[in-house]
């Protein structure tokens, strides 16, 4: 079995585990409607999703590694610059938003960080690709 099919199977396993954990959570909610009244309902809500998310994250990192290994040197250099710019900009902006949130009453959802990573990667990719043309 090659590495791509193993990675595909990891993605599939992760999404199946996520679906099963969702079903388990629905069954728990149906059998115990007072689950939301408990102080630990946040822990119960997120606990079943931790293993699938870790599996999907590992499979995603592995897929990116496979894709980068199959690229030529120029494409690898472009991707490295794009990821570097994305990491640096995301860290700086996340720190700024965190400090802003700390000193003000404004609440910023952390799901926004994933979109920042993608946006900064796209800018970095376009910048590096234009640099090497």
Secondary structure as the mmCIF struct_conf table of DSSP 4:
data_model
#
loop_
_struct_conf.conf_type_id
_struct_conf.id
_struct_conf.beg_label_comp_id
_struct_conf.beg_label_asym_id
_struct_conf.beg_label_seq_id
_struct_conf.end_label_comp_id
_struct_conf.end_label_asym_id
_struct_conf.end_label_seq_id
HELX_RH_AL_P HELX_RH_AL_P1 UNK A 3 UNK A 31
HELX_RH_3T_P HELX_RH_3T_P1 UNK A 33 UNK A 37
BEND BEND1 UNK A 38 UNK A 38
TURN_TY1_P TURN_TY1_P1 UNK A 39 UNK A 40
HELX_RH_AL_P HELX_RH_AL_P2 UNK A 41 UNK A 47
TURN_TY1_P TURN_TY1_P2 UNK A 48 UNK A 48
HELX_RH_AL_P HELX_RH_AL_P3 UNK A 49 UNK A 69
TURN_TY1_P TURN_TY1_P3 UNK A 70 UNK A 70
BEND BEND2 UNK A 71 UNK A 71
HELX_RH_AL_P HELX_RH_AL_P4 UNK A 73 UNK A 103
BEND BEND3 UNK A 104 UNK A 105
TURN_TY1_P TURN_TY1_P4 UNK A 110 UNK A 111
HELX_RH_AL_P HELX_RH_AL_P5 UNK A 112 UNK A 131
TURN_TY1_P TURN_TY1_P5 UNK A 132 UNK A 132
#
